[in-house]
Amino acid sequence: MNLLLLIIIFTAVGGVLSVLAAAVFLLLRDHHRNAILPHGISFAIGALLAVAFWGLIPEAFEKVKPEAFQALSGTILAGILGFFVLEKLLIWRHCHYGHCEAHGDDGQNDHHGHGHSHSHGGAKSAGALIILGDSIHNFVDGVLIAAAFLTDVQLGIVTSLAVAAHEIPQEVGDFAILLDSGYSRGKALFYNVLASLTTVLGGVLAYFSLADLHDSLPYFLALAASSFIYIAVADLIPSLHTKTDMKTSLQQIALIAAGVLLICLLHGIAHNIKMA
């Protein structure tokens, strides 16, 4: 089979599986989904931080020489500060979705008149940032899958399956974040599909110009990591402090730990498969 066709098929696998997982969440009744949603946010925090610190950042540093470490660290810092500025712009643009000091909005209704549970203008921007971060991450995954296929077809297949395995829980968490940020179920599913397609885009572009993308790949990884760190720390963790009872706090800690452990476990399995 044509190598480009293989790359397209296997870069699409992760996206299809993650969309199916998100669709299952979409089909749940509202009261079930609302009960699961806070737990999904806690799990997503752990998954995002684990992907950033266990996967993306170490891989980025492995791909550069020691003299480039400072530049790569600077990229992560610039990314976090850049996402802060971007979120400010999105808050100004979407402040009518929630409380906005500039306009004196009471935060109870969005522009369609539907009740909104958030009291801060950053709610909508968290969703936009997760789409952006996920798109960058998926694009990089596509590049990595293509690189593996160009090395060896069997390695490419194994790599694509490993990517799909760690994408599924992360995408379910991302879908929960989009719903929590005020997106409708249809829009959340649409943007999940759209973000997943960047894996195919990354694979196809890498097939034609891998040499050009190779040097910039660590910086793509660094930007993806900075976006996930910012979302987890600035947008999601503060929302967990709204409930302070012991039972809820322990549940949050346990689910964050579960998100971290699952991503680390999947990365470990993928590493062992590659080394075999």
Order of alpha helices (4+ residues) and beta strands (2+ residues): alpha-alpha-alpha-alpha-alpha-alpha-alpha-alpha-alpha-alpha
